[in-house]
Amino acid sequence: MKEVIFSLATGLLVGVLFSVLKLPVPAPQTLAGVAGIFGLFIGYWLAQRFW
């Protein structure tokens, strides 16, 4: 759980930094892109767990 909280905090900090520097966010801007990343994560997790 500590790892998840640290990752979230780091992501929030980087998001604020990108906003302040007026840089584009290096992440998908659509639900389809987010779903693709989620699917990639779940596929990797399943392969590691059951392969």
mmCIF file of the N, C-alpha and C atoms, coordinates in Angstrom:
data_MODEL
# 
_entry.id   MODEL 
# 
loop_
_atom_site.group_PDB 
_atom_site.id 
_atom_site.type_symbol 
_atom_site.label_atom_id 
_atom_site.label_alt_id 
_atom_site.label_comp_id 
_atom_site.label_asym_id 
_atom_site.label_entity_id 
_atom_site.label_seq_id 
_atom_site.pdbx_PDB_ins_code 
_atom_site.Cartn_x 
_atom_site.Cartn_y 
_atom_site.Cartn_z 
_atom_site.occupancy 
_atom_site.B_iso_or_equiv 
_atom_site.pdbx_formal_charge 
_atom_site.auth_seq_id 
_atom_site.auth_comp_id 
_atom_site.auth_asym_id 
_atom_site.auth_atom_id 
_atom_site.pdbx_PDB_model_num 
ATOM 1   N N  . MET A 1 1  ? 0.822   -1.190  0.000   1.00 0.00 ? 1  MET A N  1 
ATOM 2   C CA . MET A 1 1  ? 0.000   0.000   0.000   1.00 0.00 ? 1  MET A CA 1 
ATOM 3   C C  . MET A 1 1  ? 0.866   1.253   0.000   1.00 0.00 ? 1  MET A C  1 
ATOM 4   N N  . LYS A 1 2  ? 1.981   1.161   0.697   1.00 0.00 ? 2  LYS A N  1 
ATOM 5   C CA . LYS A 1 2  ? 2.907   2.289   0.754   1.00 0.00 ? 2  LYS A CA 1 
ATOM 6   C C  . LYS A 1 2  ? 3.403   2.650   -0.652  1.00 0.00 ? 2  LYS A C  1 
ATOM 7   N N  . GLU A 1 3  ? 3.647   1.632   -1.465  1.00 0.00 ? 3  GLU A N  1 
ATOM 8   C CA . GLU A 1 3  ? 4.116   1.830   -2.835  1.00 0.00 ? 3  GLU A CA 1 
ATOM 9   C C  . GLU A 1 3  ? 3.060   2.550   -3.684  1.00 0.00 ? 3  GLU A C  1 
ATOM 10  N N  . VAL A 1 4  ? 1.795   2.204   -3.494  1.00 0.00 ? 4  VAL A N  1 
ATOM 11  C CA . VAL A 1 4  ? 0.700   2.832   -4.235  1.00 0.00 ? 4  VAL A CA 1 
ATOM 12  C C  . VAL A 1 4  ? 0.572   4.308   -3.851  1.00 0.00 ? 4  VAL A C  1 
ATOM 13  N N  . ILE A 1 5  ? 0.643   4.596   -2.570  1.00 0.00 ? 5  ILE A N  1 
ATOM 14  C CA . ILE A 1 5  ? 0.544   5.985   -2.102  1.00 0.00 ? 5  ILE A CA 1 
ATOM 15  C C  . ILE A 1 5  ? 1.718   6.806   -2.614  1.00 0.00 ? 5  ILE A C  1 
ATOM 16  N N  . PHE A 1 6  ? 2.921   6.241   -2.585  1.00 0.00 ? 6  PHE A N  1 
ATOM 17  C CA . PHE A 1 6  ? 4.095   6.942   -3.086  1.00 0.00 ? 6  PHE A CA 1 
ATOM 18  C C  . PHE A 1 6  ? 3.964   7.213   -4.590  1.00 0.00 ? 6  PHE A C  1 
ATOM 19  N N  . SER A 1 7  ? 3.472   6.237   -5.328  1.00 0.00 ? 7  SER A N  1 
ATOM 20  C CA . SER A 1 7  ? 3.290   6.402   -6.771  1.00 0.00 ? 7  SER A CA 1 
ATOM 21  C C  . SER A 1 7  ? 2.262   7.487   -7.074  1.00 0.00 ? 7  SER A C  1 
ATOM 22  N N  . LEU A 1 8  ? 1.163   7.491   -6.327  1.00 0.00 ? 8  LEU A N  1 
ATOM 23  C CA . LEU A 1 8  ? 0.136   8.510   -6.522  1.00 0.00 ? 8  LEU A CA 1 
ATOM 24  C C  . LEU A 1 8  ? 0.680   9.902   -6.211  1.00 0.00 ? 8  LEU A C  1 
ATOM 25  N N  . ALA A 1 9  ? 1.406   10.025  -5.109  1.00 0.00 ? 9  ALA A N  1 
ATOM 26  C CA . ALA A 1 9  ? 1.981   11.318  -4.733  1.00 0.00 ? 9  ALA A CA 1 
ATOM 27  C C  . ALA A 1 9  ? 2.982   11.804  -5.781  1.00 0.00 ? 9  ALA A C  1 
ATOM 28  N N  . THR A 1 10 ? 3.793   10.902  -6.284  1.00 0.00 ? 10 THR A N  1 
ATOM 29  C CA . THR A 1 10 ? 4.759   11.263  -7.326  1.00 0.00 ? 10 THR A CA 1 
ATOM 30  C C  . THR A 1 10 ? 4.044   11.709  -8.589  1.00 0.00 ? 10 THR A C  1 
ATOM 31  N N  . GLY A 1 11 ? 2.994   10.989  -8.975  1.00 0.00 ? 11 GLY A N  1 
ATOM 32  C CA . GLY A 1 11 ? 2.212   11.370  -10.149 1.00 0.00 ? 11 GLY A CA 1 
ATOM 33  C C  . GLY A 1 11 ? 1.562   12.732  -9.991  1.00 0.00 ? 11 GLY A C  1 
ATOM 34  N N  . LEU A 1 12 ? 1.027   12.999  -8.828  1.00 0.00 ? 12 LEU A N  1 
ATOM 35  C CA . LEU A 1 12 ? 0.417   14.304  -8.582  1.00 0.00 ? 12 LEU A CA 1 
ATOM 36  C C  . LEU A 1 12 ? 1.455   15.427  -8.665  1.00 0.00 ? 12 LEU A C  1 
ATOM 37  N N  . LEU A 1 13 ? 2.610   15.193  -8.082  1.00 0.00 ? 13 LEU A N  1 
ATOM 38  C CA . LEU A 1 13 ? 3.677   16.191  -8.114  1.00 0.00 ? 13 LEU A CA 1 
ATOM 39  C C  . LEU A 1 13 ? 4.128   16.465  -9.543  1.00 0.00 ? 13 LEU A C  1 
ATOM 40  N N  . VAL A 1 14 ? 4.314   15.417  -10.321 1.00 0.00 ? 14 VAL A N  1 
ATOM 41  C CA . VAL A 1 14 ? 4.732   15.567  -11.716 1.00 0.00 ? 14 VAL A CA 1 
ATOM 42  C C  . VAL A 1 14 ? 3.636   16.269  -12.518 1.00 0.00 ? 14 VAL A C  1 
ATOM 43  N N  . GLY A 1 15 ? 2.364   15.936  -12.261 1.00 0.00 ? 15 GLY A N  1 
ATOM 44  C CA . GLY A 1 15 ? 1.257   16.605  -12.940 1.00 0.00 ? 15 GLY A CA 1 
ATOM 45  C C  . GLY A 1 15 ? 1.236   18.098  -12.669 1.00 0.00 ? 15 GLY A C  1 
ATOM 46  N N  . VAL A 1 16 ? 1.452   18.478  -11.413 1.00 0.00 ? 16 VAL A N  1 
ATOM 47  C CA . VAL A 1 16 ? 1.510   19.902  -11.061 1.00 0.00 ? 16 VAL A CA 1 
ATOM 48  C C  . VAL A 1 16 ? 2.701   20.560  -11.753 1.00 0.00 ? 16 VAL A C  1 
ATOM 49  N N  . LEU A 1 17 ? 3.849   19.903  -11.760 1.00 0.00 ? 17 LEU A N  1 
ATOM 50  C CA . LEU A 1 17 ? 5.039   20.441  -12.406 1.00 0.00 ? 17 LEU A CA 1 
ATOM 51  C C  . LEU A 1 17 ? 4.801   20.672  -13.897 1.00 0.00 ? 17 LEU A C  1 
ATOM 52  N N  . PHE A 1 18 ? 4.196   19.694  -14.576 1.00 0.00 ? 18 PHE A N  1 
ATOM 53  C CA . PHE A 1 18 ? 3.902   19.845  -16.005 1.00 0.00 ? 18 PHE A CA 1 
ATOM 54  C C  . PHE A 1 18 ? 2.951   21.011  -16.233 1.00 0.00 ? 18 PHE A C  1 
ATOM 55  N N  . SER A 1 19 ? 1.964   21.178  -15.351 1.00 0.00 ? 19 SER A N  1 
ATOM 56  C CA . SER A 1 19 ? 1.012   22.274  -15.486 1.00 0.00 ? 19 SER A CA 1 
ATOM 57  C C  . SER A 1 19 ? 1.693   23.626  -15.306 1.00 0.00 ? 19 SER A C  1 
ATOM 58  N N  . VAL A 1 20 ? 2.536   23.735  -14.292 1.00 0.00 ? 20 VAL A N  1 
ATOM 59  C CA . VAL A 1 20 ? 3.241   24.996  -14.021 1.00 0.00 ? 20 VAL A CA 1 
ATOM 60  C C  . VAL A 1 20 ? 4.171   25.361  -15.175 1.00 0.00 ? 20 VAL A C  1 
ATOM 61  N N  . LEU A 1 21 ? 4.836   24.363  -15.752 1.00 0.00 ? 21 LEU A N  1 
ATOM 62  C CA . LEU A 1 21 ? 5.755   24.604  -16.862 1.00 0.00 ? 21 LEU A CA 1 
ATOM 63  C C  . LEU A 1 21 ? 5.045   24.666  -18.217 1.00 0.00 ? 21 LEU A C  1 
ATOM 64  N N  . LYS A 1 22 ? 3.707   24.495  -18.189 1.00 0.00 ? 22 LYS A N  1 
ATOM 65  C CA . LYS A 1 22 ? 2.884   24.539  -19.405 1.00 0.00 ? 22 LYS A CA 1 
ATOM 66  C C  . LYS A 1 22 ? 3.343   23.527  -20.459 1.00 0.00 ? 22 LYS A C  1 
ATOM 67  N N  . LEU A 1 23 ? 3.634   22.321  -19.997 1.00 0.00 ? 23 LEU A N  1 
ATOM 68  C CA . LEU A 1 23 ? 4.025   21.224  -20.878 1.00 0.00 ? 23 LEU A CA 1 
ATOM 69  C C  . LEU A 1 23 ? 2.826   20.297  -21.095 1.00 0.00 ? 23 LEU A C  1 
ATOM 70  N N  . PRO A 1 24 ? 2.761   19.625  -22.232 1.00 0.00 ? 24 PRO A N  1 
ATOM 71  C CA . PRO A 1 24 ? 1.671   18.669  -22.428 1.00 0.00 ? 24 PRO A CA 1 
ATOM 72  C C  . PRO A 1 24 ? 1.866   17.442  -21.538 1.00 0.00 ? 24 PRO A C  1 
ATOM 73  N N  . VAL A 1 25 ? 0.787   16.914  -21.054 1.00 0.00 ? 25 VAL A N  1 
ATOM 74  C CA . VAL A 1 25 ? 0.851   15.746  -20.190 1.00 0.00 ? 25 VAL A CA 1 
ATOM 75  C C  . VAL A 1 25 ? 1.207   14.520  -21.044 1.00 0.00 ? 25 VAL A C  1 
ATOM 76  N N  . PRO A 1 26 ? 2.244   13.757  -20.652 1.00 0.00 ? 26 PRO A N  1 
ATOM 77  C CA . PRO A 1 26 ? 2.635   12.584  -21.437 1.00 0.00 ? 26 PRO A CA 1 
ATOM 78  C C  . PRO A 1 26 ? 1.770   11.364  -21.124 1.00 0.00 ? 26 PRO A C  1 
ATOM 79  N N  . ALA A 1 27 ? 0.466   11.549  -21.233 1.00 0.00 ? 27 ALA A N  1 
ATOM 80  C CA . ALA A 1 27 ? -0.489  10.468  -20.966 1.00 0.00 ? 27 ALA A CA 1 
ATOM 81  C C  . ALA A 1 27 ? -1.655  10.614  -21.930 1.00 0.00 ? 27 ALA A C  1 
ATOM 82  N N  . PRO A 1 28 ? -2.368  9.534   -22.172 1.00 0.00 ? 28 PRO A N  1 
ATOM 83  C CA . PRO A 1 28 ? -3.512  9.607   -23.074 1.00 0.00 ? 28 PRO A CA 1 
ATOM 84  C C  . PRO A 1 28 ? -4.579  10.571  -22.548 1.00 0.00 ? 28 PRO A C  1 
ATOM 85  N N  . GLN A 1 29 ? -5.181  11.308  -23.451 1.00 0.00 ? 29 GLN A N  1 
ATOM 86  C CA . GLN A 1 29 ? -6.204  12.276  -23.065 1.00 0.00 ? 29 GLN A CA 1 
ATOM 87  C C  . GLN A 1 29 ? -7.615  11.715  -23.218 1.00 0.00 ? 29 GLN A C  1 
ATOM 88  N N  . THR A 1 30 ? -7.748  10.470  -23.623 1.00 0.00 ? 30 THR A N  1 
ATOM 89  C CA . THR A 1 30 ? -9.067  9.889   -23.842 1.00 0.00 ? 30 THR A CA 1 
ATOM 90  C C  . THR A 1 30 ? -9.244  8.652   -22.988 1.00 0.00 ? 30 THR A C  1 
ATOM 91  N N  . LEU A 1 31 ? -10.491 8.279   -22.791 1.00 0.00 ? 31 LEU A N  1 
ATOM 92  C CA . LEU A 1 31 ? -10.790 7.084   -22.015 1.00 0.00 ? 31 LEU A CA 1 
ATOM 93  C C  . LEU A 1 31 ? -10.237 5.835   -22.693 1.00 0.00 ? 31 LEU A C  1 
ATOM 94  N N  . ALA A 1 32 ? -10.248 5.812   -24.026 1.00 0.00 ? 32 ALA A N  1 
ATOM 95  C CA . ALA A 1 32 ? -9.716  4.656   -24.756 1.00 0.00 ? 32 ALA A CA 1 
ATOM 96  C C  . ALA A 1 32 ? -8.224  4.474   -24.464 1.00 0.00 ? 32 ALA A C  1 
ATOM 97  N N  . GLY A 1 33 ? -7.479  5.557   -24.393 1.00 0.00 ? 33 GLY A N  1 
ATOM 98  C CA . GLY A 1 33 ? -6.052  5.470   -24.087 1.00 0.00 ? 33 GLY A CA 1 
ATOM 99  C C  . GLY A 1 33 ? -5.804  4.957   -22.676 1.00 0.00 ? 33 GLY A C  1 
ATOM 100 N N  . VAL A 1 34 ? -6.584  5.446   -21.741 1.00 0.00 ? 34 VAL A N  1 
ATOM 101 C CA . VAL A 1 34 ? -6.458  5.000   -20.353 1.00 0.00 ? 34 VAL A CA 1 
ATOM 102 C C  . VAL A 1 34 ? -6.832  3.517   -20.249 1.00 0.00 ? 34 VAL A C  1 
ATOM 103 N N  . ALA A 1 35 ? -7.888  3.113   -20.952 1.00 0.00 ? 35 ALA A N  1 
ATOM 104 C CA . ALA A 1 35 ? -8.295  1.710   -20.942 1.00 0.00 ? 35 ALA A CA 1 
ATOM 105 C C  . ALA A 1 35 ? -7.196  0.827   -21.534 1.00 0.00 ? 35 ALA A C  1 
ATOM 106 N N  . GLY A 1 36 ? -6.506  1.307   -22.570 1.00 0.00 ? 36 GLY A N  1 
ATOM 107 C CA . GLY A 1 36 ? -5.403  0.544   -23.158 1.00 0.00 ? 36 GLY A CA 1 
ATOM 108 C C  . GLY A 1 36 ? -4.266  0.352   -22.184 1.00 0.00 ? 36 GLY A C  1 
ATOM 109 N N  . ILE A 1 37 ? -3.933  1.385   -21.452 1.00 0.00 ? 37 ILE A N  1 
ATOM 110 C CA . ILE A 1 37 ? -2.861  1.278   -20.454 1.00 0.00 ? 37 ILE A CA 1 
ATOM 111 C C  . ILE A 1 37 ? -3.279  0.322   -19.333 1.00 0.00 ? 37 ILE A C  1 
ATOM 112 N N  . PHE A 1 38 ? -4.517  0.427   -18.912 1.00 0.00 ? 38 PHE A N  1 
ATOM 113 C CA . PHE A 1 38 ? -5.036  -0.474  -17.867 1.00 0.00 ? 38 PHE A CA 1 
ATOM 114 C C  . PHE A 1 38 ? -5.006  -1.920  -18.350 1.00 0.00 ? 38 PHE A C  1 
ATOM 115 N N  . GLY A 1 39 ? -5.416  -2.140  -19.596 1.00 0.00 ? 39 GLY A N  1 
ATOM 116 C CA . GLY A 1 39 ? -5.395  -3.483  -20.170 1.00 0.00 ? 39 GLY A CA 1 
ATOM 117 C C  . GLY A 1 39 ? -3.988  -4.045  -20.244 1.00 0.00 ? 39 GLY A C  1 
ATOM 118 N N  . LEU A 1 40 ? -3.035  -3.205  -20.607 1.00 0.00 ? 40 LEU A N  1 
ATOM 119 C CA . LEU A 1 40 ? -1.640  -3.631  -20.664 1.00 0.00 ? 40 LEU A CA 1 
ATOM 120 C C  . LEU A 1 40 ? -1.164  -4.066  -19.280 1.00 0.00 ? 40 LEU A C  1 
ATOM 121 N N  . PHE A 1 41 ? -1.506  -3.283  -18.275 1.00 0.00 ? 41 PHE A N  1 
ATOM 122 C CA . PHE A 1 41 ? -1.117  -3.614  -16.901 1.00 0.00 ? 41 PHE A CA 1 
ATOM 123 C C  . PHE A 1 41 ? -1.749  -4.934  -16.448 1.00 0.00 ? 41 PHE A C  1 
ATOM 124 N N  . ILE A 1 42 ? -3.043  -5.102  -16.694 1.00 0.00 ? 42 ILE A N  1 
ATOM 125 C CA . ILE A 1 42 ? -3.732  -6.323  -16.275 1.00 0.00 ? 42 ILE A CA 1 
ATOM 126 C C  . ILE A 1 42 ? -3.166  -7.537  -17.014 1.00 0.00 ? 42 ILE A C  1 
ATOM 127 N N  . GLY A 1 43 ? -2.908  -7.396  -18.310 1.00 0.00 ? 43 GLY A N  1 
ATOM 128 C CA . GLY A 1 43 ? -2.319  -8.500  -19.073 1.00 0.00 ? 43 GLY A CA 1 
ATOM 129 C C  . GLY A 1 43 ? -0.962  -8.898  -18.537 1.00 0.00 ? 43 GLY A C  1 
ATOM 130 N N  . TYR A 1 44 ? -0.140  -7.927  -18.227 1.00 0.00 ? 44 TYR A N  1 
ATOM 131 C CA . TYR A 1 44 ? 1.182   -8.208  -17.661 1.00 0.00 ? 44 TYR A CA 1 
ATOM 132 C C  . TYR A 1 44 ? 1.043   -8.908  -16.315 1.00 0.00 ? 44 TYR A C  1 
ATOM 133 N N  . TRP A 1 45 ? 0.148   -8.401  -15.491 1.00 0.00 ? 45 TRP A N  1 
ATOM 134 C CA . TRP A 1 45 ? -0.059  -8.978  -14.161 1.00 0.00 ? 45 TRP A CA 1 
ATOM 135 C C  . TRP A 1 45 ? -0.552  -10.417 -14.260 1.00 0.00 ? 45 TRP A C  1 
ATOM 136 N N  . LEU A 1 46 ? -1.507  -10.663 -15.158 1.00 0.00 ? 46 LEU A N  1 
ATOM 137 C CA . LEU A 1 46 ? -2.021  -12.024 -15.326 1.00 0.00 ? 46 LEU A CA 1 
ATOM 138 C C  . LEU A 1 46 ? -0.931  -12.982 -15.814 1.00 0.00 ? 46 LEU A C  1 
ATOM 139 N N  . ALA A 1 47 ? -0.129  -12.547 -16.773 1.00 0.00 ? 47 ALA A N  1 
ATOM 140 C CA . ALA A 1 47 ? 0.949   -13.389 -17.284 1.00 0.00 ? 47 ALA A CA 1 
ATOM 141 C C  . ALA A 1 47 ? 1.966   -13.708 -16.190 1.00 0.00 ? 47 ALA A C  1 
ATOM 142 N N  . GLN A 1 48 ? 2.300   -12.741 -15.360 1.00 0.00 ? 48 GLN A N  1 
ATOM 143 C CA . GLN A 1 48 ? 3.242   -12.976 -14.271 1.00 0.00 ? 48 GLN A CA 1 
ATOM 144 C C  . GLN A 1 48 ? 2.671   -13.910 -13.222 1.00 0.00 ? 48 GLN A C  1 
ATOM 145 N N  . ARG A 1 49 ? 1.406   -13.790 -12.988 1.00 0.00 ? 49 ARG A N  1 
ATOM 146 C CA . ARG A 1 49 ? 0.758   -14.584 -11.936 1.00 0.00 ? 49 ARG A CA 1 
ATOM 147 C C  . ARG A 1 49 ? 0.505   -16.027 -12.351 1.00 0.00 ? 49 ARG A C  1 
ATOM 148 N N  . PHE A 1 50 ? 0.108   -16.259 -13.594 1.00 0.00 ? 50 PHE A N  1 
ATOM 149 C CA . PHE A 1 50 ? -0.326  -17.588 -14.001 1.00 0.00 ? 50 PHE A CA 1 
ATOM 150 C C  . PHE A 1 50 ? 0.594   -18.277 -15.009 1.00 0.00 ? 50 PHE A C  1 
ATOM 151 N N  . TRP A 1 51 ? 1.620   -17.637 -15.442 1.00 0.00 ? 51 TRP A N  1 
ATOM 152 C CA . TRP A 1 51 ? 2.484   -18.255 -16.450 1.00 0.00 ? 51 TRP A CA 1 
ATOM 153 C C  . TRP A 1 51 ? 3.626   -18.967 -15.781 1.00 0.00 ? 51 TRP A C  1 
# 
